[in-house]
Amino acid sequence: MVVAFLLVVVVDGEVHNANGDVYWNSIVTCSHYANWIESTAETWQTPWFEEQIQIQAYCVPQIVNPEEVKVFK
């Protein structure tokens, strides 16, 4: 068992899980992807590239078995 960080994406108030859970071995890497997901919620059509509030992403620590789930580096 290892501690991994689950990337959670929330779209319009609902957790989005397209192809299953995505785990990262580093909070830094997971947070990088979470920040990227939130920043791509910006649109050129909004003044000053305001973030859309309906897309949120964050990381949750979980204990997982790396033999049962894929943990990305």
Secondary structure, DSSP 8 states (H G I E B T S, - for coil): -EEEEEEEEEETTEEE-SSS--EES-HHHHHHHHHHHHHTT--TTSGGG---TTEEEEEEEEEE-TTTS-EE-
